[in-house]
Amino acid sequence: MWNQKAFERGNSRSVIRELFAYGQKIKAERGEEAVCDFSLGNPATPPPEEVLTAFRTFAASDDPMALHGYTAAEGDLGVRKTLADRDTRRTGEPLTAEHYFLTAGAAPALTAVCYALTVGAGDEFIAPAPYFPEYAVFSTVAGGVFRALPARLPDLGIDAEALGEMITPATRGVFINSPNNPSGVVYTRENLLEVAAVLTEKSREVGHPIYLICDEPYRELVYDGAEVPYLPAIYPATVVCYSYSKSYSLPGDRIGYVLVPPTCPEHGELRAAIAGAARTLGHVCAPALLQYVVAAAEAKPDLAFYDANRRTLYDALTSCGYECVFPAGAFYLLCRAPGGDAKAFSEEAKTREGILVVPCDGFGLPGYVRIAYCVAPSVIARSLSGFERLAVLYRSRGISIK
């Protein structure tokens, strides 16, 4: 016997991972150029030089236990002090090491937060669509219930009024992901102020804080001067979950943190609950070497790389007639699926042209596909003729590609 829910999750990979596994298989059989893989947010640009230098420096150390031994469960004190000083400069908030809990990336951070906030059966977590599908997993593993707020079209902002109508006394948290995966949308300060006003009113109404769970692994990946506001300054009951996977091109080297700022109601108790949740879920400490690397390397992502890919892909697809959402951040492009069936279009792109794009049904946005443009420019160049042939094919069937 085994846990049936765990079996079901383990026996059915996400559509993103299924496409990625398919791409790996085809590349192994036919060569790299047999597939144009836009499935996974796996940066093709190398880590910043500051990060590589830190790795080299630590690798040359003659004191391996200082690098590879245990740290405190919440992370090395010196590392947390460095991160607090760095974020204090960035945000103007007086942050200290005690506000941080280091994790092996954002996923365990988010799971621990959901677990810490779930106090009874039926507690709810809400995410505005489109949303990262794993939010449903993180919520339900913690014993909660996941609910999706329908997307606000056409701008894909957050419908604050509809959010207020969804909130019940069982609501414990609302996920915010900006820049957004899968849309690349950056929520405006005005939109976030609307959300904050609704949550403030509803928290008063239900008699307990409704927490914003801010998932921001893409916060440095913004273009054209787009602003990513520091959410705790807008809504105090905010917990920030961060990962260096995207900003430092380290998706396979898992390191991130939970920040419970001093503005947060009962922040000390909440941080303790998050630590206890992480312990319950098997956390010992975040990878020590990665802790030291991210503390030593204060770096920025290669925005020029992503921006060039963004513009090339958007311009090419829209010139073919596809309807796309021009992304202000992250490295994803949303494209409306011809005929409105994203799964069918994804399958046709895969089988006919070897182009792997993710249907967004699982992101709460049916009718669109996600294209991860964090790939080598050569992959985009190779894909364009295939996208054009698909457009011609759909038109020949009398199907508009918009």
Secondary structure, 3 states (H helix, E strand, C coil): CCCHHHHHHHHCCCHHHHHHHHHHHHHHHHCHHHCEECCCCCCCCCCCHHHHHHHHHHHCCCCHHHHHCCCCCCCCHHHHHHHHHHHHHHHCCCCCHHHEEEECCHHHHHHHHHHHHCCCCCCEEEEECCCCCHHHHHHHHCCCEEEEECCCCCCCCCCHHHHHHHCCCCEEEEEEECCCCCCCCCCCHHHHHHHHHHHHHHHHHHCCCCEEEEECCCCCCECCCCCCCCHHHHCCCEEEEEECCCCCCCCCCCCEEEECCCCCCCHHHHHHHHHHHHHHCCCCCCCHHHHHHHHHCCCCCCHHHHHHHHHHHHHHHHHHCCCEECCCECCEEEEECHHHCHHHHHHHHHHHHCEECEEHHHHCCCCEEEEECCCCHHHHHHHHHHHHHHHHHHHHCCCCCC
